Structure formats: structure tokens, C-alpha cells
């Protein structure tokens, strides 16, 4: 299984993700559908970050593209921008160079000047002429190498669009179906987060910076690059948000910004504060990873085949501000799932109620229900009911548990993790006297796709046993053996292809 792993200790943004993906081996030529639709160009370059050679990314308007919006003098103070927008934040990290001037950060290290790059090389991947232009700035030895004439940064350019308009624009790009699906899901996530922040609905939201050309280029571009890498799994370690405060159109807010918090609540990965007093995680970066990546506490075991660093906008004296991407072959493991356990003691519920709890609680989100015999106060016989739920379903399931059993209290054990197999169902054929009978078989595998257990469905086995006269045990054995043999054949074919 090919895995792409992000090291999120310095946050993430749209630009950092684009840069990290290209640095890890994705081909920027796949970005042409976006450039043709939005009349922008992606520019990738190189910069030194505390001794690490990192890749930069920028989205520029073509020279014949639109300039500042009508009535705009070119100075964008963001005074009318949404709190959920990337460019409406300071996001010098995120590494979005074009997102670094909307808001100031109080308490940043050494003031964190947003003028960055130690050794910067911008390469427009469309033109490959030898007439390199060198600009020398002697504060940090800064070189701009543009192949062709660079355009204006696309930050905030293009019309502000409704969610439906963004959907229509993405659908017009002629993207691969999986890329289009992922990009649209990410914009839906961004829209829902912004709507939640502002107390409105997705259909009523008009994207500001999120619907501008540069943000669309970030989201769609990222999924085109993901697709080009062709990985089976994307993971990220906990994403650092930074710290301090950020000034936005409606006031001063703590880091992480409201939209980032909303997005994180819908993601599989974790947030953590620090390690610096600056804003490191942007809404666009958070949304892309919320849709694409599974959260892990640390980098998984990998046989690394490629790696790269996407540069962030800030420079810090004691740490490189980069998003690291590793591509490699991962060893199989079970997937991690966050859970909460509810439990209550019952001594007066009818057995019919207890027997039906699995079904009634599953209707409201219970993942598993266990009922254990217990000795209650005054040595009365009773039962301990334990229910496994997702944290977001805990309150709803606890209420149903109380309603069904009459218990006066439900205990909740704090969120923990369980390791779960990837589960799939396959249809096995059991042949007898020239007739074929189908049995559904549950197949358990790890994240590498290696099957370690199969189990025939009991109801199907009973039905076939009644028709054939075989024992239920024999039907289950034959069905499971058929799946094992098919799996062994598949593995042999894969080894032969290698």
C-alpha cells in the first residue's frame, strides 16, 4: 500500500500543500485544466528554510488576465471579508504568500516579518527559456528566477461566488471524476464551516476569498496533484495551529480562527496549539486535509520512496517553517477509530427490553452493545449495559438508553481509540450436485489490504443448509474456503506482475 504522510507540526495551507506535493514527486503539468479555466498560472520555486531546501508555490494571474476588481485601487484591506476566508486571515503560513497580509498577529516571535525567503527560485513550469532574470536583495540573498513573465498574485481576484457558482465552475474544468468529486466535497466542507461561523446555511453563503480564483486553484490543484501521485492512503500527524491572536473584519480572535475550528470538528485528525505565536493553519489547508487525510499520532512505518518540503510564509529563528510530505510503502495495520463508551447498571428492566437494546440503540448510532450479568446493591441480580459510540453520537444514544431502560444515569468514559479492521463483504459460491448457492462472507483486512480473517454470514448459511441438507458448519466452511482460495489467487497474480 502506497502511503502519503504529512508532518503537520508547522501547520498547512493551500500553497504549502501544493508545494509539498510537487516536491514529493507530483507533476505540475496536471494543473493545466485549472490554468485554462481561471486564466492563472502556477509558479513553483525553491527557497531555503533554516538550512532545508523547500519548494514554494504561488498562483498568479496571467499578464492579460484581470487586474484589481473594478473600483479597487489595488490595496485590499479585507475590511469586508469573511472570517472563514484564508486570505482574510494573516496566514503568513500557512505559507500562502498571498495570504500573509490581511491580518496582523499579536505576540509573534520577533514580530515575524512576513517578508521571507532565504534563497528563492520561482520556476514557471510552462516556459523553459534560458533568459533568467535575477533580482538581488542583500538582506537574505533572494533570487527570483521566472521563466516567462510572472503575473499579478491571484489573491482575492475573480468574482466572489456562491457555493453553487463554485460548483459550476469546478464542473466546467473537465477534471477526472475522482478529482472533481474530492474538490466539490472540500468546497462543501468550507461552505458548511463558513455558514456555521456566520449562523447561516450553505445555500445562502457567498464565498469571499474561498470562492476567489486563488483559493479555487489551491483546492482543485491539490486534488489533481494527489491524483497524480496515485497513493492509496493519505495520513497526517496532528496539525499545529500556532497561537496568539488574529485581527479580522469583525474583531480580534484567538488562533486557531473560527473557520479552522469548524473544519477540524469535521476532520479525522487532531489539532494542537503552538509551537509559535503565529497563525499556521489556514481554512483552505485544513479543509483539503479534512477531506483527504486520516489522522495519525505519529508517522506510520514507511519504506520511503520520495519526500519533499512545502515552504510556509513565516521565517522562524529556531525551526524550519515547512510542511513535509513522505511517500512510501506502508506496512499494514488496523485503522484507528475514536470512540466513547457509555455504561449503566440496571436491575429492573424486562428481559424483552434488554434483548432489543442492540437494535434500538443502533438506530441512533450505537456501534456495539454488550449486556453483562452483575450483582447490584443488596445482592440483587442485575445487568451492566455497555455501549460503544462515536463521540458525536454519545448524547443521543445515552438519551435513548435512558428512555428504553428507565435508568436514572448513564456514565460516559472519555474519548479513546479502538483499532478496527477494514471490513468488506464478498459473495462465495457453494456448489452441490450441480447447483450453486450463494453465501455472503465478511472479510477483515488491514490497511495494506492483507486479509487476516473471513467469516460466513450465519443467516445465509442457515438458508443454504436447509436447501441442501448440509450442516450449517459445513456450509460456512465451504464458503470461507472459497474466499480464502480467491484471495490466494489474487495475491499470486500480484506477485507474478511484480
C-alpha positions as CSV (number, residue, x, y, z in Angstrom):
1,X,0.0,0.0,0.0
2,X,1.4,3.4,-1.1
3,X,1.0,6.0,1.7
4,X,1.5,9.8,1.6
5,X,2.2,11.1,5.1
6,X,2.2,14.7,6.0
7,X,4.2,16.0,9.1
8,X,1.8,18.7,10.4
9,X,4.0,20.2,13.1
10,X,4.1,23.6,11.3
11,X,0.5,23.6,10.1
12,X,-0.6,23.7,6.5
13,X,-2.1,26.0,3.9
14,X,-3.1,25.7,0.2
15,X,0.2,26.8,-1.0
16,X,2.2,24.6,1.3
17,X,0.2,21.6,0.2
18,X,0.7,22.4,-3.5
19,X,4.4,22.9,-2.9
20,X,4.9,19.7,-0.8
21,X,3.0,17.6,-3.3
22,X,5.2,18.8,-6.2
23,X,8.3,18.4,-4.1
24,X,7.3,14.8,-3.3
25,X,7.0,13.9,-7.0
26,X,3.7,15.1,-8.4
27,X,3.8,16.5,-11.9
28,X,2.7,20.2,-12.1
29,X,1.7,19.7,-15.7
30,X,-1.5,18.1,-14.5
31,X,-2.7,21.6,-13.3
32,X,-3.4,22.8,-16.8
33,X,-7.3,22.4,-16.5
34,X,-7.3,25.0,-13.7
35,X,-5.0,27.4,-15.6
36,X,-7.2,27.2,-18.7
37,X,-10.4,27.8,-16.8
38,X,-9.3,30.5,-14.4
39,X,-6.6,32.2,-16.6
40,X,-4.0,31.8,-13.9
41,X,-0.6,30.2,-13.8
42,X,1.0,28.1,-11.0
43,X,4.6,29.1,-10.2
44,X,6.8,26.8,-8.2
45,X,10.2,27.7,-6.9
46,X,12.8,26.9,-4.3
47,X,13.7,28.6,-1.0
48,X,15.9,27.9,2.0
49,X,14.2,27.4,5.3
50,X,16.7,27.1,8.2
51,X,19.0,25.0,6.0
52,X,16.3,22.9,4.3
53,X,15.7,23.3,0.6
54,X,12.0,23.7,0.3
55,X,9.6,24.2,-2.6
56,X,7.4,27.3,-2.9
57,X,4.1,27.6,-4.7
58,X,2.2,30.7,-5.9
59,X,-0.9,31.3,-8.1
60,X,-0.5,34.3,-10.4
61,X,-2.9,36.0,-12.8
62,X,-1.7,35.8,-16.4
63,X,-0.5,39.1,-17.8
64,X,-3.6,39.5,-19.9
65,X,-5.8,38.4,-17.0
66,X,-7.9,40.6,-14.9
67,X,-6.3,43.2,-12.7
68,X,-7.7,44.5,-9.5
69,X,-11.5,44.3,-9.3
70,X,-13.5,47.3,-10.5
71,X,-13.3,50.1,-8.1
72,X,-10.3,48.6,-6.3
73,X,-7.1,50.7,-6.1
74,X,-5.1,47.6,-5.6
75,X,-4.9,47.9,-1.8
76,X,-7.0,45.2,-0.2
77,X,-7.6,45.9,3.4
78,X,-10.1,42.9,3.7
79,X,-12.5,45.1,5.6
80,X,-15.5,43.3,4.1
81,X,-14.1,39.8,4.1
82,X,-15.5,36.7,5.9
83,X,-13.8,35.4,9.0
84,X,-13.7,32.0,7.4
85,X,-11.6,33.0,4.4
86,X,-7.9,32.1,4.0
87,X,-6.9,35.5,2.7
88,X,-9.0,37.2,5.3
89,X,-6.5,35.8,7.8
90,X,-2.9,36.5,8.4
91,X,-1.9,33.1,7.2
92,X,1.7,34.1,6.5
93,X,1.8,30.4,7.0
94,X,0.3,28.9,6.1
95,X,2.8,29.6,3.6
96,X,0.3,31.2,1.4
97,X,2.4,34.2,0.4
98,X,-0.7,35.8,-0.9
99,X,-2.5,35.1,2.4
100,X,0.0,36.8,4.6
101,X,-1.0,40.4,4.8
102,X,-4.7,40.5,5.7
103,X,-4.3,40.5,9.5
104,X,-1.6,41.1,12.0
105,X,-0.6,38.7,14.7
106,X,0.0,39.9,18.2
107,X,2.8,38.4,20.1
108,X,4.7,36.8,17.2
109,X,8.3,35.8,17.5
110,X,10.5,38.8,16.7
111,X,7.4,40.4,15.1
112,X,7.6,37.6,12.4
113,X,8.1,39.8,9.4
114,X,6.1,38.3,6.5
115,X,8.9,39.0,4.1
116,X,10.5,35.7,3.9
117,X,12.7,33.6,1.6
118,X,16.4,32.9,2.2
119,X,17.1,31.7,-1.3
120,X,14.1,31.8,-3.6
121,X,13.8,30.3,-7.1
122,X,10.5,30.7,-8.8
123,X,10.0,28.4,-11.9
124,X,7.0,28.8,-14.1
125,X,6.6,25.3,-15.3
126,X,5.2,26.3,-18.7
127,X,8.1,28.2,-20.2
128,X,11.6,26.9,-20.2
129,X,13.7,29.7,-21.6
130,X,17.3,30.4,-20.6
131,X,16.8,34.2,-20.1
132,X,16.8,34.0,-16.3
133,X,16.0,37.2,-14.5
134,X,17.9,37.8,-11.3
135,X,16.8,40.3,-8.6
136,X,19.4,40.6,-5.8
137,X,18.2,41.7,-2.4
138,X,21.0,41.6,0.1
139,X,19.1,41.1,3.3
140,X,18.7,37.3,2.7
141,X,20.2,36.6,-0.7
142,X,16.9,36.5,-2.6
143,X,16.8,35.3,-6.2
144,X,13.7,35.3,-8.3
145,X,14.1,33.1,-11.4
146,X,11.0,33.5,-13.6
147,X,10.8,31.6,-16.9
148,X,8.5,33.9,-18.8
149,X,6.9,37.0,-17.3
150,X,5.1,36.4,-14.0
151,X,1.6,37.8,-13.5
152,X,0.0,39.5,-10.5
153,X,-0.7,37.3,-7.5
154,X,-4.2,35.9,-7.8
155,X,-5.1,36.7,-4.2
156,X,-8.7,37.8,-3.9
157,X,-9.1,38.2,-7.7
158,X,-12.0,36.9,-9.6
159,X,-15.6,37.4,-8.7
160,X,-17.0,36.4,-5.3
161,X,-19.1,33.4,-5.9
162,X,-21.9,31.5,-4.3
163,X,-21.4,27.9,-3.4
164,X,-23.4,26.8,-6.4
165,X,-21.3,29.1,-8.7
166,X,-18.1,27.4,-7.4
167,X,-19.6,24.0,-8.1
168,X,-20.5,25.0,-11.6
169,X,-17.0,26.4,-12.2
170,X,-15.3,23.2,-11.0
171,X,-17.6,21.0,-13.0
172,X,-16.7,23.0,-16.1
173,X,-13.0,22.2,-15.8
174,X,-13.2,18.7,-17.3
175,X,-11.5,17.1,-14.3
176,X,-11.1,13.4,-13.7
177,X,-14.2,12.3,-11.9
178,X,-12.5,11.4,-8.6
179,X,-10.7,14.8,-8.6
180,X,-13.9,16.7,-9.2
181,X,-15.7,14.7,-6.5
182,X,-12.9,15.5,-4.0
183,X,-12.7,19.2,-4.9
184,X,-16.5,19.6,-4.6
185,X,-16.6,17.8,-1.3
186,X,-13.9,20.1,0.0
187,X,-15.8,23.3,-1.1
188,X,-18.9,21.9,0.6
189,X,-16.9,21.5,3.8
190,X,-15.6,25.0,3.5
191,X,-19.0,26.3,2.9
192,X,-20.6,24.5,5.8
193,X,-17.8,25.8,8.1
194,X,-18.3,29.3,7.0
195,X,-22.1,29.0,7.2
196,X,-21.7,27.7,10.8
197,X,-19.4,30.6,11.8
198,X,-21.9,33.1,10.4
199,X,-25.1,31.4,11.5
200,X,-26.5,30.9,8.0
201,X,-26.9,28.0,5.5
202,X,-24.7,26.6,2.7
203,X,-27.1,27.8,0.0
204,X,-27.1,31.4,1.5
205,X,-23.3,31.6,1.7
206,X,-21.4,33.7,-0.9
207,X,-17.8,32.7,-0.7
208,X,-15.4,35.6,-0.4
209,X,-11.7,34.6,-0.6
210,X,-12.7,30.9,-0.6
211,X,-14.6,31.5,-3.9
212,X,-11.8,33.7,-5.4
213,X,-9.5,32.3,-8.1
214,X,-6.5,31.6,-5.9
215,X,-8.5,29.5,-3.4
216,X,-10.2,27.5,-6.2
217,X,-6.7,27.0,-7.7
218,X,-5.4,25.7,-4.4
219,X,-8.2,23.2,-3.8
220,X,-8.6,21.8,-7.3
221,X,-4.8,21.9,-7.8
222,X,-4.2,19.9,-4.6
223,X,-6.5,17.1,-5.7
224,X,-5.0,17.0,-9.2
225,X,-1.6,16.5,-7.6
226,X,-2.9,13.9,-5.1
227,X,-4.4,12.0,-8.1
228,X,-1.1,12.2,-10.0
229,X,0.8,10.7,-7.1
230,X,-1.6,7.8,-7.1
231,X,-1.3,6.9,-3.4
232,X,-3.6,4.5,-1.7
233,X,-3.7,6.3,1.7
234,X,-3.1,9.8,3.0
235,X,-2.3,10.5,6.6
236,X,-1.3,13.5,8.7
237,X,0.1,13.9,12.1
238,X,-1.7,16.4,14.4
239,X,-1.8,19.8,12.8
240,X,-0.3,22.7,14.6
241,X,-2.4,25.9,14.6
242,X,0.2,28.3,16.1
243,X,-1.0,30.7,18.8
244,X,-1.7,34.3,19.6
245,X,-4.4,36.4,18.1
246,X,-5.5,37.3,14.6
247,X,-7.4,40.5,13.6
248,X,-10.3,40.0,11.2
249,X,-13.1,42.1,9.8
250,X,-15.3,41.6,12.8
251,X,-12.6,41.9,15.5
252,X,-9.7,40.1,17.1
253,X,-9.9,36.4,17.5
254,X,-7.7,33.7,19.1
255,X,-5.7,31.3,16.9
256,X,-7.0,29.0,15.5
257,X,-9.5,31.0,13.6
258,X,-13.3,30.2,13.8
259,X,-13.4,28.5,10.4
260,X,-10.4,26.3,11.2
261,X,-12.1,25.1,14.4
262,X,-15.3,24.3,12.5
263,X,-13.4,22.3,9.9
264,X,-11.4,20.5,12.5
265,X,-14.6,19.3,14.1
266,X,-15.4,17.6,10.8
267,X,-12.0,16.1,10.3
268,X,-10.4,12.8,11.4
269,X,-7.1,14.4,12.5
270,X,-6.3,16.3,15.7
271,X,-5.3,20.0,16.3
272,X,-2.6,21.1,18.7
273,X,-1.5,24.6,19.7
274,X,1.9,26.2,19.1
275,X,4.7,25.8,18.6
276,X,5.0,29.5,17.8
277,X,2.8,32.6,18.4
278,X,1.6,33.0,14.8
279,X,-1.2,31.5,12.7
280,X,0.0,28.4,11.0
281,X,-3.1,26.5,9.8
282,X,-5.4,28.1,7.2
283,X,-9.0,27.2,6.4
284,X,-8.1,26.1,2.9
285,X,-5.3,23.9,4.1
286,X,-7.4,22.5,6.9
287,X,-10.3,21.7,4.5
288,X,-8.2,19.9,2.0
289,X,-6.7,17.7,4.7
290,X,-10.0,17.2,6.4
291,X,-11.3,15.6,3.2
292,X,-8.1,13.8,2.1
293,X,-6.3,12.7,5.2
294,X,-6.7,10.3,8.0
295,X,-5.3,11.4,11.4
296,X,-2.4,9.6,13.0
297,X,-0.5,10.4,16.2
298,X,2.9,9.8,14.6
299,X,4.3,9.0,11.2
300,X,3.5,5.4,10.3
301,X,6.1,2.8,9.3
302,X,7.1,3.6,5.8
303,X,9.7,2.4,3.3
304,X,10.2,6.0,1.9
305,X,10.4,6.3,-1.9
306,X,10.1,10.1,-2.2
307,X,9.9,13.2,0.1
308,X,9.7,16.9,-0.2
309,X,9.1,20.1,1.8
310,X,6.5,22.8,1.1
311,X,7.6,26.2,2.3
312,X,5.5,28.4,4.6
313,X,5.5,32.1,4.6
314,X,7.0,32.9,8.0
315,X,10.6,32.6,8.9
316,X,11.4,31.5,12.5
317,X,14.8,31.6,14.1
318,X,14.8,28.1,15.6
319,X,12.7,25.9,13.3
320,X,12.1,25.4,9.6
321,X,8.6,26.5,8.6
322,X,7.8,23.7,6.2
323,X,5.2,21.0,5.5
324,X,7.0,17.7,5.0
325,X,5.5,15.1,2.7
326,X,6.7,11.5,2.6
327,X,5.7,8.9,0.0
328,X,6.4,5.3,0.7
329,X,5.2,1.7,1.0
330,X,3.4,1.3,4.3
331,X,3.1,-1.8,6.4
332,X,-0.4,-3.0,7.1
333,X,-2.0,-2.1,10.4
334,X,-5.5,-1.8,11.7
335,X,-7.2,1.6,11.2
336,X,-7.7,3.8,14.3
337,X,-11.2,4.9,15.3
338,X,-12.1,7.3,18.0
339,X,-14.9,6.1,20.4
340,X,-16.7,6.8,23.6
341,X,-18.1,4.1,25.9
342,X,-21.4,4.6,27.7
343,X,-22.5,2.3,30.5
344,X,-25.3,1.9,33.1
345,X,-26.4,-0.6,35.7
346,X,-29.9,-1.9,35.5
347,X,-31.8,-4.2,37.9
348,X,-35.4,-3.8,36.9
349,X,-35.6,-3.9,33.1
350,X,-37.7,-6.7,31.5
351,X,-35.6,-9.2,29.5
352,X,-37.5,-8.3,26.3
353,X,-36.2,-4.7,26.6
354,X,-32.7,-5.9,27.2
355,X,-32.9,-8.3,24.3
356,X,-33.9,-5.5,22.0
357,X,-31.3,-2.9,23.0
358,X,-28.9,-3.8,20.3
359,X,-31.4,-2.9,17.6
360,X,-33.0,0.1,19.3
361,X,-29.6,1.7,20.2
362,X,-28.2,1.0,16.8
363,X,-30.9,3.1,15.3
364,X,-29.4,6.2,16.9
365,X,-25.8,5.5,16.4
366,X,-24.6,2.7,18.7
367,X,-21.7,0.7,17.3
368,X,-21.9,-2.2,19.7
369,X,-23.9,-3.2,22.8
370,X,-22.8,-5.6,25.5
371,X,-25.0,-6.8,28.4
372,X,-23.2,-8.4,31.3
373,X,-24.7,-10.0,34.4
374,X,-23.9,-8.1,37.6
375,X,-24.6,-8.1,41.3
376,X,-26.3,-4.9,42.4
377,X,-26.9,-3.3,45.8
378,X,-28.3,-5.6,48.4
379,X,-27.1,-8.5,46.3
380,X,-29.9,-8.1,43.8
381,X,-29.2,-9.6,40.3
382,X,-28.9,-7.1,37.5
383,X,-27.1,-6.2,34.4
384,X,-24.3,-3.9,33.2
385,X,-25.0,-2.4,29.8
386,X,-22.0,-1.1,27.9
387,X,-22.4,0.8,24.6
388,X,-19.7,1.8,22.1
389,X,-20.4,5.0,20.2
390,X,-18.7,7.7,18.2
391,X,-18.2,10.8,20.4
392,X,-20.6,12.9,18.3
393,X,-23.4,10.3,18.9
394,X,-22.9,9.9,22.7
395,X,-25.6,12.3,23.9
396,X,-28.3,10.9,21.5
397,X,-27.5,7.3,22.4
398,X,-27.4,8.0,26.1
399,X,-30.9,9.5,26.0
400,X,-32.3,6.6,24.1
401,X,-30.7,4.2,26.6
402,X,-32.3,6.0,29.4
403,X,-35.7,6.1,27.7
404,X,-35.6,2.3,26.9
405,X,-34.4,1.1,30.2
406,X,-35.6,3.7,32.7
407,X,-32.1,4.1,34.2
408,X,-31.5,7.2,36.2
409,X,-28.0,7.8,35.0
410,X,-25.6,6.9,32.2
411,X,-21.8,7.0,32.7
412,X,-19.5,8.2,29.9
413,X,-15.9,7.1,29.6
414,X,-13.9,9.8,27.9
415,X,-13.0,9.5,24.2
416,X,-10.5,6.8,23.4
417,X,-9.4,4.9,20.4
418,X,-10.0,1.4,19.1
419,X,-8.2,-0.4,16.3
420,X,-10.6,-1.7,13.7
421,X,-10.3,-3.8,10.6
422,X,-11.3,-2.7,7.1
423,X,-14.4,-4.8,6.5
424,X,-15.8,-5.9,3.2
425,X,-18.5,-8.4,2.1
426,X,-17.9,-10.9,-0.7
427,X,-20.2,-13.4,-2.2
428,X,-19.0,-17.0,-2.1
429,X,-20.5,-19.8,-4.2
430,X,-21.1,-23.2,-2.6
431,X,-21.6,-25.9,-5.2
432,X,-23.6,-29.1,-4.5
433,X,-24.9,-31.7,-7.0
434,X,-24.6,-29.3,-9.9
435,X,-26.3,-26.4,-8.2
436,X,-24.7,-23.2,-6.9
437,X,-25.7,-21.5,-3.7
438,X,-24.5,-18.0,-2.7
439,X,-23.3,-17.1,0.8
440,X,-22.2,-13.7,1.9
441,X,-18.8,-13.7,3.6
442,X,-17.4,-10.9,5.8
443,X,-13.7,-10.2,5.0
444,X,-11.4,-8.4,7.5
445,X,-8.2,-6.8,6.3
446,X,-5.6,-4.4,7.5
447,X,-4.8,-1.0,5.9
448,X,-2.4,-2.7,3.4
449,X,-5.3,-4.8,2.1
450,X,-4.0,-8.1,3.6
451,X,-6.9,-10.4,4.6
452,X,-6.5,-11.9,8.0
453,X,-10.0,-13.3,8.7
454,X,-13.1,-14.3,6.9
455,X,-16.5,-15.2,8.4
456,X,-19.6,-16.5,6.6
457,X,-22.9,-14.8,7.4
458,X,-24.8,-17.2,9.6
459,X,-28.3,-16.3,8.2
460,X,-27.1,-17.2,4.6
461,X,-25.5,-20.4,5.9
462,X,-28.7,-21.5,7.6
463,X,-30.7,-20.9,4.4
464,X,-28.3,-22.9,2.2
465,X,-28.2,-25.7,4.8
466,X,-32.0,-26.0,4.7
467,X,-32.0,-26.3,0.9
468,X,-29.1,-28.7,0.6
469,X,-29.2,-30.8,3.8
470,X,-25.6,-29.9,4.6
471,X,-24.9,-28.8,8.2
472,X,-24.6,-25.1,8.8
473,X,-21.0,-25.7,9.9
474,X,-20.2,-27.3,6.6
475,X,-21.8,-24.5,4.5
476,X,-19.8,-21.9,6.4
477,X,-16.6,-23.9,6.0
478,X,-17.1,-24.2,2.2
479,X,-18.0,-20.5,1.8
480,X,-15.0,-19.3,3.8
481,X,-12.6,-21.7,1.9
482,X,-13.8,-20.3,-1.4
483,X,-13.0,-16.8,-0.3
484,X,-9.5,-17.9,1.0
485,X,-8.8,-19.6,-2.3
486,X,-9.8,-16.5,-4.3
487,X,-7.6,-14.3,-2.1
488,X,-4.6,-16.6,-2.5
489,X,-5.1,-16.5,-6.3
490,X,-5.2,-12.7,-6.3
491,X,-2.0,-12.5,-4.3
492,X,-0.3,-14.9,-6.6
493,X,-1.3,-12.8,-9.6
494,X,0.1,-9.7,-7.9
495,X,3.4,-11.4,-7.2
496,X,3.6,-12.5,-10.8
497,X,3.0,-9.0,-12.1
498,X,5.8,-7.7,-9.9
